[in-house]
Amino acid sequence: MRLYIAEKPSLARAIAAALPGPHQKGQGWIRCGSGDEVATVSWCIGHLLEPAEPGHYHPGWKKWRIEDLPLFPERWELVPKEGVRQQLAVLESLIRQADLIIHAGDPDREGQLLVDEVLRHVGTRAPVQRVLISDLTPAAVARALRAPRDNREFRRLSHSALARQRADWLYGINLTRFYTLSYQQQGEQGVYSVGRVQTPVLGLVVARDQTIENFQAKPYFRIEASFRATEEEDDPRPFTARWLPDEAFQDHLDEENRLLDRALAERIAGEVQGRPGAIVESRFRDRAEAPPLPLSLSALQIEAARLFRMGAKEVLDTAQSLYERHQLITYPRSDCRHLPEEQFQQRQQVINAIARVAPELAGPCQNADLDRRSAAWNDKEVDAHHAIIPTTRSAARGTLTPAETRLYDLISRYYLMQFSADAIHREGRLTVRVAEHRFRASESAVAEPGWKTLELKRREDRSTPEKPPLPRLDTRAPVLCEQARVSDHKTQPPQHFTDATLLSAMTNIARFVADPELRKTLRETDGLGTEATRAAIIETLFKRDYLFREGRFIRATDKGKRLIEALPESVGKPDRTAVWEATLESIRRGEGDPRAFLTALQEEIREFLSTPRDSAVPDPAEPAAGPHCPKCRAPMVEREGRFGRFYACSRYPRCTGTRPLEDTAPEDGTSQKPVPCPRCFSPLVRRQGKKGWFWGCSNFPACRQTVNDLEGVPDVRLRKAT
């Protein structure tokens, strides 16, 4: 019997549909064909097995005790996941009956591991083949089934995934227990989880928030001058140029060459106004811009967040629905932006399908130049999976939701761009010298839009006016400075992260690394996390109250900031995690040793845990200025309600915590600052009970601390009225 093992039921159904009938369905399997050609299709439901919890290895490890750390299992074990034991039993029975097993996990690291670990758990001597399916349409599945490969070719991919799984267990279990227990010794509540990817992502947000909070705006000045050619045969159109600083003014410039001295700016403007000058540089050219490559998952999430304000997890879930339910796009969890060269032969069928599913793209589909072959088709850049593109399926299974429609349209546009002409940019530069001062003007306009006609733009992008074209002047052409003016500006802090910018930061993590050698190495990796996990990582940080939303911006909570302050710098920065990804990639290529990787990691964990217990976390900080939500401790903002103004949680509607505006200080005016709870350090508020007024924690009911005598509160910040 041939046994096909898919990663999930939807893929199993697609495989069964591509196999000859008759089809017979059973509990957890589908039998196809008859006689000697019989084949059985079964499936996993994600990971059927998971790494055992610490208590499985040693009963004493079940309880969290700092003296037991570090926890290093001598022999790794997997245990069945709750809720999927029945399907695991079905697979065990089928594997023992199989003469040939075909591994049909998703074409990525985790897809390889989750079927391999079941085969190792059950044990089999049957030969195992591997098929890579990234398109669930019947024709694409049938093509993949006709091209099986030996599963041993992918053993290094499985070793890489297994090393990642065990490293995450070691890192997360040990550091989470260590810092949670250390914080509990300081009176803190809750779990302070640490992860090899989530913690550096949190570190990025905390660092950005701190940069903005500590930012001090500095004034700087810009000099602009209007010029016009003075000879009759030259182009008479006026143009505006900006002053270029040179070495003579270095003492008056900041690190970005911005002029900081207004008096000097006024002097320069006075020296050039009304005076003649000459063109010292004239450069004009037409530059061709090739269409962007089709989308990977990260590129899709970034574009969808930028254009539609969709969250990373929403994009992944919507794309998964387009792939599994509607079969309208190829495998969405892809980190590749290239296509196999054989896929070029299907371009006509794909474009016909786009025209039927998205009628608004019928015009671009009709105008597509099928003889054009962009750089997207390149076998050398394609490994287990390729870029996300539309399939040849010409109808959805049911009605598409608005989110599905938007994503399908976006993916289709990037595919159609591959058959559009290059965009032609007309670029120009004029440099003028007046006395010893130089000014520069530049232009960049789209002369021929080409593929850019398919580009989607935000409303604010569409409203940005293009610069007027520069006059075509030759070098040494005389000009006159008609007017010079000085404008005042202030340096601006960076913006808080959004879904799009945080995903972009995770993808291009090398930008946030100071070490030049390490930065060079990281440019060759995929960044923080994988295409399939980045959305879940961000969502996890929200669930654990490390992040909160303020409009479209993502910010760190006080809990998140405290954790990053307590951790060693190397744990909260992306350098280590990105190096992990590079090491895992070297294991996949057969250049790295997974055992050496885990041994080195254990030594690092021992170093982290050798920190003296009393210095593992800082002393509790004073509560941040302003009230905190009694439910989730996020900052609160003032809002207007039916009965007047009140404080509401800044995470609304995710959190509905509210507080009245009245001061938390005693009524006799003995303090104007919040008094911290002696247990969790949230502000105390006055409450009325059966026996009169008392002080209770604003974090109620999570914290039920009450105080009757304020003088007995440790670290009370009260001053007696004079």
N, C-alpha and C positions, 0 to 999 in steps of 0.2 A: 504493500500500500504506500502510495505517495502521500505525504502529509505536508500541507502548506500551513505555516504559522504566521499570521498577520499580527500587526501591533494592536489593532483595534477592530471592532466588528464592521465598521464601514468599509475598511480596506478588504476584510475577508469577503464581504458581499460582492465587492468589485472583482476580486479574484475568481470567485465562484461563477460570476456572470460571464467571465471570459473562458471558462472551462466547458467542455462538452457535457450535455445532459445525459440522462435525466438527473434532476437535482432532488435530493432528499434532505430535509432539515431535521436536526436533532437538538438536544440540549447542549449548546456550546459548540456545535459543529455543523458543517454542510457537506454532504457526500455528493460527488459529481461523477458521472459516467457509469459504466457497468463493465463487468467481466475483468479482463486483464488491465483495462485502462482506468480503473476506479481510482479516484483521488479524494482525499478528505481535506477540507479547509477548516481550520480552527483559528483561535485568536487569543491574544492577551488582552487585558484591559489596562493599558499602561503597564507599570511595573506590578507584577504579581508577587514579587518578593521584595523585601526591604532589609537594610542592615539591622541586625539585632540591637535592641536597646542595651545600655550598660548593665542593667540588672540581669539580663540573660546570661552574661559572662560570669558575673559574680554577684551573689545576693546582696553583699554589702554596698555595691555600687548603685543600688536602687535609690538609696537615700543620698541627698546632696550634702557631701561633707568635704570641706576644703583639704583635709588631711589625706583624702584618698587620691587626690590629683597628682600626677596626670593619669588618665585612664587609657591604657594601650592594650587592646586585645591581643593575646598571643596567637590565636587562630580565628580568622574572620568567619562569621556565620551570617547566613541570610534566613529570614523567617517569612512565612506567608503573610501577606497583608490581609487585614480584616476586611470582610465583604467580598473577597474574590477567591476564597478557598475552593468554592465549587468549581470555578473555571480552571483553577490550577489542577484539581483532581481529574477533570476531563482531559486536559493536556497530558498529564502523567500517563493515563491509560492509552491515549493515542500514540504518544511517543514510543511506548514499549511495543506497539504493534507495527510501527512504521518500518518499511524497508528503505525508504529515501525520505529525507526531511528537507523541505525548502524553506529557508529563513526569509520571511517577507516583512521584517521590521522596517520602520521608516528609515530613509536613507541618511541617517546622521549618527552621531556618537551614542546618544541614548537609545535610539532605535536598534542599534546593533547590540547593545548590552542587554536590553530587557528580554530579548529572545535567547541570547547566549546563556544568560544566567539561569533560565528555566531548563535549558538543555543540560547544563552542568549539574543543576539540582537533581534532575531526574536520573541522568546518566543514560547514555545511548552509544551503541557502536555503529548505528546506521550512518551512512555518508550524509553530509549536510551541504546543501547548495545555498546560494544567496541570490535573490533577485532584488533589483532596485526599482521601486515604483514611485514616481513623483507626479503622476497624472492619473486620475481615477476614471477617465473615459475608457470605454471597453477596448477601443483600438490600441490605446497607449498601454493598458494593462496586458493585453495579448502580446504586444511587442516585447514587453519586459519579461514575460513568462517564457518567451522563446529564446531568451539570452541569459540563462542562469550562469553563475560563476561559483567557483569553489569558495565555501565560507571561510576557509583557512586564509584566503587572501585578505580578510578583514579582521584577523585576530588582533593586529596592533591597534585598530580602532577600538576594539573591545577592551584591550588592556588600558588604553587611554581613559575610557569611560570608567573602568573599574578603579583606576588610580584616583580619578576625580571624586568618585563616590566615597572611597575610604578616606581621602584627605579631608573632604568636607566633614565627615563624621569626627575625625580626630580634632580638627580645628574648631568646629562649632561646639561640640560637646564640652571639651576641656575649657575653652575660653569663656563660653557662656556660663558654665557653673562657677568658674573662678571669679568673674566680675559680678555676677549676681550675688554670690555669697559675700564678697567683699563689700558690696553696697549694703547688704542686709546688716552687716556689722556696724554700719553708720546710721542705721535706722530707716533705710529706704525700703520700699515695698516693690513687688513685682519682679519680673524676669528681665534681665538685661542681656538679650541675645546678641551674639557676635557671630558673623559669618564671613567667609573669605571673599564674598562679592558684595553682600548687602552693606557691610560696615564701611568699605571704601566709598560706596555710593553715598551713604549717609555722610561720610567725611567730605565729599564734594559739596553737598548742600550746606553743611555747617560752615565750611570755609567760605563759601559764597555769601552766606548770611552775615558772617563776621566781617567780611570785607565791606559789605554795604553799611553795616552798623557803625564801623569805625571810619568810614570814608569822610574825608573833609574836602569839600569843594574848594578849588583854587581858581582864581580868575586868570584868564589869559586873553590875549588880544590878537586879532587877525587883521591884516592889511590887504585890502583889495583895491585894484586900480582899473579904470576904464581906458582902453586904448583904441586908436583909430589910425589906419594907414594915411600917410600924408601925400603920397604920390598918386596922381590921377589914374594911372593905368592899373594900380593895385586895387584889390577888393576893398570897398569902402565900409563894409559892415563893422560896427564896433564890437569889441569883445572885452570880457572881464578876466583879469588874471590875478593870481594870489602871490604875495611876496614869499620868496624862498630864502630861508635863513642860511647863513654861511658861517664859517669858522670865526669870523671877526666878532660875532654876537653870541658866542657860546656861553658867556657868563650870564646872559639874560634869557636863556632857554631852559626848558625842563627836559626830562629824559625822552620825551616825544617831540622835541624840537618845536615846542609852542612858546611864543614870546610872552614873557611875564611882566614886562616893563611898559606901562602905558605911555609914559613920557617919551621913551625911545620910539614907540610905535607912532606917536604923533609927529615926532621929528622926521622919521623916515617918510611918512605920508607928505609932509611939507616939502621935503627935498625933491620928491619926484613929481608932484602935481604941476601940470602946465609945462613940463620939460619934455624935450624930444628924446627918443630912444631908438633902438633898432632890434630887429628879430635876430637872435643868435642861434636859434634852433627851430627848425620847421620839419615836422615829421607827420605824414599822413599815410594810412594804409587801410586796406580791407582785410579783415581777419575772419577766416572761416571757423565756425564752432560746430563740431560734430554733435549729434544728438546724445543725450545721456543714456547710459546703459539701462536695461530693464531693472526692475526693482528686486532687492533682497527684502527680508522682513524688516530689518532696521531702517532701511531707506523708506519702505512703505510706512512704517510707524512715524518716522520723522515728518514725512510729507503730509500724512493724514492729520497729525497734530498741528502742523503749521497751517494747513488749509481749512480743516474742518473742526479743529479743537477736540479731536478724539483722543482719549487716553490710550496708552500703550496696550493695556490688556483688552480694551474694547476693540482695538484694531486686530489683535491676534485672534480673539474669539470670532469676530466677523469674517476674517479671512479663512479661519478654520471651517466656518459654516459654508462659505463659497466653495471650499475644496471638498468637504465631506458630503454635505447635504445636496448642494446644487451641482457639484462637479464642473464648475465654470472656470476655475483657476487651477494651476498646478500646485504642488506641495508648497505650503506657505512658510514653513519654518526654515527657510533657506538663507544661508549666509553668502550666497553666490549671486553675481550680477551678470553672468555670461550664460550662453546657451550652447548645447552641443550642435555641431555642424550639421548632423543629420536632421535636426529639427527644422532647418531652413526649408526642407521640402514640404513642410506642412503649412507654410505661410498663407497660402490661399484659403485653406479650410479654416484656419484660425481667424483670418480677417472676415470671412463670410459669417462666422459665428458671432463676432463682435457686432457686425451690422445688424444682426437679428436681435441680439440680447440688448444692445444699447442703440436704438434707432437714431439718437441724436448724433452718433458718430458715423452714420451712414455716409455722409459727405467725405470725411477724411478717409474712410475705408475705400470709397470709390476712387479717390485721388492717390492712393498709396502706390508708390513705384516699386513693384515687386522685383525689379531687376537690381535694386540697390541692396547691398549687403554691408551692413554696418560692422563695427568691431565687436558687436555682441556675440557673434557666432565664433567660438574659439574653444576647441576641445581641450587645449592645454590649460585653460582656466576653470574647467568643469571637473569636479571630483564626484562625490556621492550624489549631489543634487545640483540643480541649475536654477536660474533666476525665476521669479514668479511671473508667469504670463497667462493669458486666457487659454482655455482649452478649445478643442474643436466642437464642443457641445453648444448647440444653438438655442437652447431653451432652459430656463431655470426650473427646478422642481418646486413649483409653487411660486408665490409672489415674493419678490425680493424686498427686504426692508429698506428704508432710506439709507441706512449705514452700508448695507450690502451693495446698493446701487452706486453709492459714491465710491466705494473701494473698487468695484469692478470697472467703473468708468476710469478711475485713476490708473489702474493696472493696464487697461486697454490702451490708454493714451501713450503710456511709455512703450508699449509694444509697437504701436503705429508710428511712433517717432523713428523707429529703426528703418522705416521705408520712406522717410521724408528727407528733403534736401537739407544740407548744412545751413545754419543761420550765418549770415554775413554781417559782421560788425564793422562799422566805419569808425575808425579811431584816429584822433588827431592830437597834436601837441604843438604849442607855440611857446617859446621862451623868449622873453624880452629883457634887454638890459637898459636901464636908465641910470646914468652915472655909475656908481659902484653896486647898485641894487639890481637883483634879478626877480622877475615875476614869471609865473607859469600859468597857462590856460590849457585845459584839455577837454576833449569831447569824446563821447562814446555813444553812438546811435546804431540802431538796427537798420541796416540798409535793405536786407532781404530776410524776412522772418524765418523762412524755411520751417523746420520742426517746431519753432516757437509758437506757431499758430495753434498747436495742440496743448500748450502749457496752460495750466490753471493758475490764476493769480488771486490773491486776497484783495478785498476792496481797497485797502490802503495802498497796495502795490499798484493797482490800476490808476489811482488818483495822483501818483507821483509824476510831475511833468518832466519831459525830457529837456536837456539843455539845448539851447539854440546852437546850430552848427558854427564852427569857427570859420573866419575868412581864410581863403587859401593864399597865404603870403609866403614869399620865398625868404631864405636866409639873407640877412643884411638889408631887408626892406625897412625904410624909416617909418616910425610910428610916433604918435604924440600921446602923452598921458593927459587925458582930458580931466580926470578927477581921481583922487585917492581918498580913501576913507578908512577909518579904524572902527571895528566892531568889537563889542565886549562879549566874552563867553566865559562859561564856568565848566570846569571838568565835571563829568558825570560818572556816577558809580555804575558798575555793571548791574544788569537786571537780575532779579531772582530767577531761578531755574523755572522753566515750564516743562511740560511733557516732552515737547520737541527738542528743547535745548539739553535736557538731562539725558535723553536717549542719544543725542548727538555726542555728548560728552562721554558717555559710556562706550560708544562705538569708536571714538577718536581719542582714546584716553591718553595717548602720548603727549597731547597738548598740555596736560596737567602734571607732567613729570619734569623735574629740573635737571636730572642727570642726563647729559647729552648722549652718552653711550647707551644707557638704558632706554632713552627715548627712541634711539635708532632701532633698538631691538623690538620695542613695543609697536612700532609702526607696521611691523610684519605680522602682528597677531590681530585677533578679532576684538580686542578691547576687554572691557569688564563684562563678564558673563557671556552667554551665547545668544544667538538670534532668538531662540525659543524661550530663554529664561529671563530676559531683561524686563519684560512686562511684569512677570510674577515677582521679581525682586523688588521693583518699585512698589507694587501692591502690598507686599509683605511689610515694607517699611511703614506704610500707612496703617496697616492692621496692628502693628506693634507700637503704635503711638510715637514713632520716631519722626514722622513727617506729618504735615497738615497742609491743606490748600487754603490759599487766600486769593479768591478769584481764580484766575488761570495760573497763578504762581504757586510754586512748591517751596515750602519753608520747613525748617527743622523745629521740633518742639524742644522744650527745656530738657526733657528726658534724653532726647537725641544728642543735644549739645553736651550734657553732662557725661554721657558715655564716651564721646569722642575726646573730651578733655582728659578722661581717665585713662584711655588706652595709650599704649606706646605709639609713637608717631608712625612707625612702620605699619601698624595694623590698620590705622585709619586712613592711610594713603593708598592710591591705586598701584604704586610700583610693584609691591609684592604680588598682588592678585594677578596683574597682567603678566608678570614673569611666570606665575603658575600656568597660565594659559599657554605661554610659549613652551614651557616644559611639557605640558600635556600634548601639544602639537608635535614636539620632537619625539615623544613616545609613539604617537600615531605613525610617524614616518619611519620608526624603527631605529632612531638615533638616540633615544633616551631610555633609561632603565627605570621602570616604575618602582621597583624595590628601593633603589637608591633615593628616588624622589621622596618616598614615604619615610625613609630613615632620616633624611635631612630635615623633613618637616617635624618629626618627633623631637629632634634636638632643639629646633626653634621653639616648640611649645614648652619644653623644659625651661628654656631661658625666660619666656614670658612668665611662667608660674614661679620662677625664683624671685620675683619682685617681693619685697617685704610686704606682709599683709597690711600693715598700717599705712603703707604708701601706695597700695594698689589703686585706690580711688581717692580723689581729693576730698577735703572736708566739704560738707554740704555748703553750697553757695547760697547767698541771700537770694530770696525770690526776686525775679526780674521785675522791673518797674511795671506797674499796671496790674489789673486783676487777672486771675487765671480761671479757666473754666472749672467748675466743681466736678464735672464728669470726666474730662480728658486732659485737663491741665494745659490746654492750648491757650494762647493769649485771647483775651476777649476784646470786643469792639463795641462802641456805643451805637445803639439803634433807636429809632423812634417807633413807639407802639401806640396802641389805643389809649393806654393810661399814662403816656409820657415816655421819657427816655429811660433806657435800661441797658445793661450789659448783656451781650449775646456772644456765644462762642464763634470764633472766626472760622471754625470748620463747618458751620451751618451750610447745608442741611444734614451733613453727615453726623454732626453732633448737635443736639438741641439744648445744650446747657445754657442757663441764664442766671443773672444775678442782679439785684437792685443796685442803683447808683450810689446809695448812701455809703458814707465813709465807714471803713472797718475799724476806726479808732474809737476809744471810749468816748462817751457823751460828755465827760468833763473836760475834754480837750487836752488830755495828758499826752497825746501822740498824734502825729499827722502821717505816720508810716504804718504799713500793715504789720501785724504781729504774726510771726510764723508759728505754725503748728509744731509742737515739740516732737511729733511722730513722723510727719511726712513733709513738713516745711511749707505746706500751702498756707495762704493767709487765713487767719482766724476771723470769724464773723460773729456778730452778736445775735443770739437766738433767745426766744422766750419759751420757757418750759413751765411745768406745773409749779415749780418752786421759785419762779421768777426768771430774770435775765441771766444768761450765762454765755460763755464763749465756746463756739463749736467750730470744727474744721470745715472749711469751705469745700473740701474734697469729699464730703459726706455723700453717699453712704460708703464709698470705697474706704474712707478713713473715718472712724467714729470717735476720734479723740475729742474730749471736752476739757475745758479749763475754767475753774471758778476764780482762782486767784492768779491774776496776771503776773504778779511779782514772782510767782514760782515757775514761770516758763523759762527754760534755758535759753540763753542768747536773746532775751527779750530786748527789742529796740524801743524802749519807752523812755521818755524824759518827763520828770515831774513838772507840773505847772508851777510857774513861779508866781 
